[in-house]
Amino acid sequence: MSMLELGYMSFPVLLVMIFLRAPIGLAMMLCGLGGLYFAMGGPNMFMAKLKSETYSTFSSYSLTIIPMFLLMGQFATLSGMSSSLFKAAESWLGHKKGGVAMASVGACAGFGAICGSSLATAATMSRVALPELRQYGYAGGFSTATLAAGGTLGILIPPSVILVIYAILTEQNIAKLFLAAFVPGILAAIGYILTISIYVRVNPKAAGTRAPIPYAERIKALIDVWPVLLVFGLVVGGIYLGWFTPTEGAAVGAAGTGVIALISGNLSWKVFVDSIIATAMSTAMIFFIVLGAGFYNSFLALSQVPQELAGWIVGLGLSPWTVLVIILAFYLVFGCLMDSLSMILLTIPIFFPIISALDFGMTPEHVAIWFGILVLIVVEVGLITPPVGMNLFIINAMDRTTPMSETYKAVMWFVTSDLLRVVILVLFPAITLFLIP
């Protein structure tokens, strides 16, 4: 069996392992190690590769940004930032039809700007917003669908852990990717708010109303979110202005949110230790998937599968836009079955060479950034698309009284909003790229 055939054979083996519910990191590692063993013809070269691949993967300085952003999210949750964000948004929007749901989306966007994780944003904001939504008569399925969709803003609005992984895989500038994600992230939040506005008019019984809050209280609630603005402005603004690198910015953000949590009285020694342990566990999970993907992608590179696929696609003579749509459709389907990080690590080394070989009338850097944002958005749609959208299960675990079927029905409105946004960003790349120098 040739190297190329061995590479192609690894795909069905990997899919079978995934559908047998093997952890994705373990599945990729076993396929990669098995492929490298047969490709190198014996244990000697294989053992050398095992050592060198592990070292080269974890010696990457760029990976240190991940535990820093995860720790920043832990401290942000403890410091009460999620509550202050929701109260500020609710004070200005809560009296409108569907306003409490809109406030939930706005708070998710703000919290996502200092968290970087979709699942963490969804889980944290659910604890804050679900009781308020119930109190003011919002339907269970509508409430859970809103929070599941709002949670996806955590991986789109910078800083984003998934964008960091994409930047490492494609050797792109992290700061430029963060900048490119900003406008699509704002569009996502606006799209969800418009979706809520339409939904409550089509289904008027799905949302209750609450009395307006005096303007003095609104101003006070707005002032209370200064820690969020400070951390976001310091981290993201500092990275854009060149004050520090993305890794240094993540460290500054983690330290800043830690100090705010300490000042707010929510950071005891036990809570600090629990935050470090939770961060370490999340980092270990991500790094294990990264290591498994490293072995598998090393094997694929040795077998020349990505290069052969790129050459074959280009040789078909298809329009670059047709190829892009097919790839995005693939992400949409498989994003319903796999988590976002695994999808990025598994597919980018295969699809990125294909996209790079096509002519979209843009510079290679702009194509890479634009494609990364599109992939991130489509993977984000998978997080809320039935039957296996991860955010849907997170929210359902927080609200056992709402049947999953009701959440499925309501969330399709938000999925429609996401798909329309993807179409707009595909047709008008300048929306994503106009901030990039």
C-alpha positions, -999 to +999 in steps of 0.1 A: +000+000+000+014+034-010+017+063+014-011+081-004-034+052-001-025+048+036-034+084+041-068+081+024-075+049+044-070+068+077-102+089+071-128+061+074-109+046+104-109+080+121-147+085+115-155+050+128-136+057+160-154+091+164-188+075+158-179+048+184-176+077+208-138+076+212-125+109+224-115+129+193-080+137+206-074+099+212-089+090+179-066+114+160-036+103+180-041+066+173-047+072+136-016+094+134+006+070+154-006+040+135-001+057+101+034+069+111+044+034+123+035+018+090+048+048+069+082+047+086+086+010+083+095+001+119+097+012+155+130+031+154+120+061+132+085+059+148+098+063+183+120+092+172+090+109+156+070+103+188+095+122+208+101+150+183+064+157+176+055+159+213+084+184+219+077+205+188+040+207+196+043+219+232+074+241+227+053+265+207+053+298+225+019+307+209+001+280+228+008+297+261-019+322+252-046+295+258-043+289+296-040+327+301-073+334+283-090+304+301-078+318+334-091+352+325-125+337+318-125+319+352-117+352+370-142+371+350-169+347+361-159+350+398-157+387+398-194+392+390-188+407+356-214+385+341-241+398+365-231+435+360-232+431+322-267+415+323-281+441+347-267+470+326-282+455+294-315+447+311-319+482+325-318+497+290-336+470+270-357+450+296-389+470+292-390+464+254-409+435+239-384+406+241-360+430+259-348+407+286-338+382+259-321+410+240-303+419+272-291+383+275-276+385+240-259+418+248-245+404+280-232+373+262-214+395+237-198+416+265-188+385+285-175+367+253-151+397+249-133+387+281-139+350+281-131+335+247-151+303+252-185+296+238-195+269+264-182+290+293-202+320+281-234+300+276-231+283+310-222+315+329-248+337+314-275+310+319-270+311+356-275+349+355-302+353+329-324+322+332-341+332+365-349+367+351-363+352+319-385+329+339-396+357+362-409+378+334-428+350+316-405+341+288-412+307+272-388+280+282-377+270+247-373+306+236-352+314+267-329+284+263-325+289+226-316+326+231-289+317+257-275+289+235-272+313+206-258+341+227-231+317+240-217+313+205-205+349+206-178+337+230-157+322+203-163+349+177-159+382+195-121+385+203-103+373+222-111+338+210-093+305+219-104+289+186-090+319+166-057+314+184-056+277+173-065+287+137-037+313+137-012+287+149-023+261+123-022+285+094+007+307+106-013+339+106-011+370+127-033+366+158-039+403+162-051+407+126-075+377+131-089+393+162-094+426+144-111+408+115-135+390+139-147+422+156-172+434+129-187+399+122-190+394+160-210+427+163-231+417+133-239+384+150-251+401+181-272+425+161-286+396+140-297+378+172-314+409+186-333+414+153-342+377+154-356+381+189-376+411+178-392+392+150-398+361+170-417+378+198-439+395+172-447+362+155-451+345+189-464+372+212-470+348+241-433+337+242-422+369+260-435+389+289-429+425+298-414+444+327-416+479+339-391+505+327-362+513+351-356+550+361-327+566+341-307+572+373-306+534+379-297+528+342-268+551+344-256+535+376-258+500+360-239+512+330-211+526+352-209+492+370-196+476+338-164+496+338-142+466+347-153+448+315-145+478+294-112+483+312-101+447+307-113+445+271-098+478+262-065+470+278-062+435+263-076+439+228-066+476+225-031+469+238-026+441+212-038+462+183-017+492+193+014+470+197+019+476+234+023+439+239+020+406+221-012+385+222+004+362+248+014+392+270-020+406+265-036+374+277-014+375+308-023+411+314-060+402+311-058+373+335-040+394+360-064+423+356-095+401+360-079+385+390-073+418+407-109+429+400-122+396+414-101+402+445-113+438+449-149+426+446-144+402+475-151+371+454-116+357+452-107+337+484-077+314+485-100+284+479-117+300+449-083+309+435-070+274+438-103+261+422-098+285+393-063+273+387-074+237+388-103+243+364-080+262+341-054+234+342-081+208+334-094+228+304-059+234+292-050+197+295-081+188+275-073+213+247-036+204+246-044+167+244-066+173+213-038+196+199-012+168+204-035+142+188-041+165+159-003+171+156+004+134+152-024+129+127-016+160+107+021+150+106+011+117+092-012+134+066+017+157+056+040+127+051+014+109+030+009+141+008-029+138+011-036+175+015-014+184-014-029+158-036-064+169-027-056+205-034-042+196-068-072+174-076-097+202-067-078+228-087-076+204-116-114+200-117-117+236-129-145+245-104-151+281-095-132+291-063-165+302-049-181+268-056-152+251-037-156+275-008-194+268-006-188+230-006-162+233+022-185+256+043-214+231+038-191+203+050-183+223+082-220+230+087-230+193+086-201+180+106-202+209+130-235+194+143-217+162+152-183+174+165-170+201+188-155+233+173-120+228+184-118+192+171-132+203+137-107+231+133-077+209+143-088+180+121-099+199+089-078+231+086-046+212+076-066+195+048-088+224+036-065+253+040-040+242+013-070+238-011-083+274-003-048+288-006-044+273-041-075+291-054-078+327-067-103+349-049-088+381-062-072+389-028-038+386-012-029+352+004-030+368+038-065+383+033-078+349+019-064+331+050-080+356+074-114+358+056-115+320+054-107+317+091-136+340+101-160+321+078-150+288+092-153+301+127-189+313+121-200+281+104-185+260+132-203+284+156-236+275+138-229+239+145-228+246+182-266+254+182-277+232+153-298+201+163-293+173+171-259+175+187-252+212+192-230+214+223-245+247+235-280+232+234-270+205+258-252+229+281-283+251+284-306+221+287-285+209+317-291+243+333-329+241+328-342+206+332-378+218+331-377+228+294-380+199+269-352+198+244-377+197+215-389+232+224-353+245+224-348+228+190-378+246+175-369+281+188-331+278+180-338+273+143-346+310+141-311+319+153-296+293+130-314+311+101-299+344+112-264+328+113-268+314+078-279+347+064-248+363+080-225+337+064-240+344+030-234+382+035-198+377+046-191+353+016-205+378-009-189+408+007-154+399+020-147+436+026-170+435+057-145+412+073-113+427+059-118+465+058-101+469+093-070+449+082-041+471+072 
